[in-house]
Amino acid sequence: VQLQASGGGLAQAGGSLKLSCAASGITNSINAFGWYRQDPGKEREVVAAISSHGDTNYIDSVKGRFTISMNIAKNTVYLQMNSLKPEDTAVYYCNAGSSYGSFWGQGTLVTVSS
């Protein structure tokens, strides 16, 4: 499974960004997607996850602001980020869990200015 993330960039506090992650390869083996983020010097943390059945989970700090979704036909997972805060600044990574293991996309930088 290969993952290609895009959509990061610079936003002002209160603004929005949408991240995309396109999967290729043995995509029918994927059972869940996740978006993670990492600040320099900190551990990578899961932000949101979605199962192949569409069940979603979020960390408390993004609930009500971020939405994870997927387009099965396009093998793509999205992270809509609204009401962005400076503390959302990080490198965001997409992850796919499959029967062949866990796969990571390259990071995409999100910078939120105050």
C-alpha positions in Angstrom: 0.0 0.0 0.0 1.3 3.4 -0.9 -0.1 6.6 0.5 0.2 10.1 -1.0 -0.8 13.0 1.2 -1.5 16.5 0.1 -3.3 19.7 1.2 -1.1 21.1 3.9 -0.2 24.8 4.0 -0.5 28.0 5.9 -3.8 29.1 7.5 -4.8 31.8 9.9 -6.3 31.0 13.2 -10.0 30.3 12.7 -9.4 29.2 9.1 -9.8 25.9 7.4 -7.6 23.4 5.5 -8.5 20.0 3.9 -5.9 17.2 3.8 -6.2 14.4 1.3 -4.5 11.0 1.3 -4.7 8.8 -1.8 -4.0 5.1 -1.4 -2.7 2.8 -4.1 -1.6 -0.8 -4.2 -3.5 -3.5 -2.4 -6.2 -1.1 -1.2 -8.8 -3.8 -0.6 -6.6 -5.0 2.3 -7.1 -1.7 4.2 -9.3 -1.9 7.2 -8.8 1.6 8.7 -7.2 5.0 8.0 -5.8 7.4 10.4 -4.5 10.9 10.5 -1.6 11.6 12.9 0.4 14.7 13.6 3.8 15.4 15.1 5.4 18.5 16.5 9.2 18.7 16.6 10.4 17.2 19.8 7.1 15.5 20.5 5.7 12.1 19.9 3.4 11.4 17.0 -0.2 11.4 18.0 -3.3 10.1 16.3 -5.8 12.9 15.5 -8.6 11.0 13.8 -9.3 7.5 12.5 -12.0 5.9 10.3 -12.7 2.3 9.9 -13.7 0.6 6.6 -17.2 0.6 8.0 -17.1 4.4 8.5 -16.8 4.4 12.2 -14.8 7.5 13.3 -12.8 8.5 16.4 -11.1 11.8 17.3 -8.9 13.1 20.0 -10.7 15.5 22.3 -8.8 18.6 21.1 -10.2 18.4 17.6 -13.7 17.1 18.2 -16.2 19.4 16.6 -13.5 21.0 14.5 -12.0 18.2 12.4 -13.9 15.7 10.3 -12.3 12.5 8.8 -14.0 11.0 5.8 -13.2 8.7 2.9 -14.2 8.1 -0.6 -13.9 4.4 -1.2 -14.2 4.6 -4.9 -11.2 7.0 -5.0 -9.3 5.1 -2.3 -8.9 8.5 -0.6 -9.2 9.7 2.9 -9.7 13.3 3.9 -9.3 15.4 7.0 -11.3 18.6 7.0 -9.9 21.0 9.5 -12.0 23.9 10.6 -11.6 26.6 13.3 -7.9 26.0 13.2 -5.8 27.0 16.2 -2.0 27.7 16.4 -1.6 24.5 18.4 -2.8 22.5 15.4 0.5 23.4 13.8 2.4 20.2 13.0 3.4 17.8 10.3 0.4 15.6 9.5 0.7 12.0 8.4 -1.9 9.6 7.0 -1.8 6.0 8.0 -3.4 2.9 6.6 -3.9 -0.3 8.6 -4.2 -3.4 6.5 -3.8 -7.1 6.6 -0.3 -6.6 5.3 0.7 -4.2 8.0 0.7 -0.5 8.8 1.6 2.0 6.1 2.5 5.7 6.3 2.3 8.5 3.8 4.8 11.3 3.7 4.0 14.1 6.0 2.4 17.4 5.0 3.0 20.5 7.0 0.2 22.5 8.5 1.0 25.9 9.9 -1.6 28.0 11.7 -0.7 31.6 12.4 -2.3 33.5 15.3 
